[in-house]
Amino acid sequence: MTLWIDADACPVVVKELICRTSIRTQIPAIFVANHGITLPKSAFIRLILVANSFDAADRHILAHIQTNDLLITADLLLAASAIEIGAHVLTPHGKHHHSDNIHNLIATRTLIDSLRASNPHDPPAHSKQKPYTNKDKHQFANQLDSLLRQFNP
């Protein structure tokens, strides 16, 4: 198993948790980004820099991710593609995406985007991204540990 991280929009606290977990469990973590990020030096942690172009990180991840790898991303379309390959997906907020829920999540997002587009002067109150909280951090850490125990015994 390898941890793949869509690193461009990943919160710093999540990157730190992933690095500590990778070192502790000796599971490789590969961060894919279009800009440099600071990571600890470890044989288990790697940064891959991709071009600063639309979906370059996503394309790289999808070209290399394998069945039973774990992807950390907030990108629903990337998540759906990784699930089709057979990978597991966890969001930085600790939500586990899988084949039973991903299509409904994409449909809901598409509907919300459509509603926003139909009335651009009055966006829904929930359209702004919420700040990352300690609850999110704990939920992510707990789910990460749970998924690693479940899929990497």
N, C-alpha and C positions, 0 to 999 in steps of 0.2 A: 504494500500500500504506500502511496505517496500522497502528501497533502499538496494541493494546488491552490494558490491564493491569487485571486483577481485583485491585485494589490493597489491599483490606482485610487480607488475610492474606499479602501478598507481602513477603518479607524485605527489609529496608532495603538490603542490599548488591545485591540484584537490581534494586531501583528505581534505585539509583545507576548500575548498569551500563546499564540501559535508557536513562536520561537521557543518559549519555555517548554511547551508540550513536546515539540519535536526533539529537543535535546534530551528531555526526560525519558521519552519513549523510544528514542533512536529511530523515529520514523522521518524520512526525508520530507522537507517542506520546500516547495519551489514557489517563490514569489515572482509573479509576472507583472511588469509595469512598463510604462512608457517614459518614466523618469526615475532618477536614482532615489533610493530610499536607504535609510540606515538600518542595518540588521547586524545582529551579533555574529562574530566569527565562529563557525561551527562546521564540521564535516557534514552535518545534516541539513544545513540551511543554505539555500542558493537563491540568487536574484538573477532573473533573465530580463534584460532590457530589450524592448521591442520598439519598432518605429512609432513615432507620435502621429499615428493615423487612426482613422475610425476603425474600431474593433480589432486592432492589431493584437492586443493582449488576448482577446477572446479567441481569435483564429489560432494563435500559438497554443493556447491551452487545449483547444479541441483537437489540434493535430497531434498532441502528445499524451493527453489523459487516457487512462486505461480503465477497464472494468475493475470495480472495487476501490479505485482511488477516491479520495475525498476532496471535493472542490468547495472552497469558501468564496462566495460571491453574493452580491445583492441583485445581480442581473438575471432576471427571469428567463430571458431567451437563451442566455448562456447556460443557465441551470437546466433548462429543458433539453438542450443539445447534449449536455454531459450525462444526463439521466438516460437518454437514448443510447449512449455508448455503454452504459452500465455502471457509471460512477455514482457516488453518493454526493449530496449537496447540502451544505449548511450555510445559512446566511450569517452575517456578522452579528445579527440580533438573536441568534440561536434557534432559528426556525429551520426544521429539517424538511427540505423539499424532496419529493419522491414521485414516482409515476402515478400515485393515487391522488395527488393534490396539485401538481404543477400546471395541468391544463386549465383547471378552474381558476388558479391564481392569474394566469396569463389572460384568460377571458375577462376576469374582473378588472385587471389593469387596462385592458383595451376599452372596456365600457367606460371606465372613469376618464381615460384620455379622450374618448369621444364626447363625453359630457362636458369636459373642460373646453374642448375645441368649439363646441356649439355655443358657448357663452364665455368668451375669453375675458370679458370685463368683470365677471363675477366668479372667480375660481373657487372651488370648494374649500372650506376651512382646513380640511385635512391634506391639502395639496403640498404644504410645506413639510420638509423633512424634519422629523422630531430629533431633538438632541440625543446623543448616546448616553444612556444612564448606567448607574451601577447595577440596576436590575438587568439591563441588557447584557452587561459584562458577565454577570453570574450565570445568566441563562445560556450565553454562548459557551462559557467554560464548562458548564455541566453537560450540555449537549455534545460538545466536542469529546469530552471524556467518555460519555455514554456510547457515541458512535464508534470511537476507536476500540472500546472494549467489545462492542457488538460485531464489528466488521474486521477487526485485526486482533483476534484472540491470542 
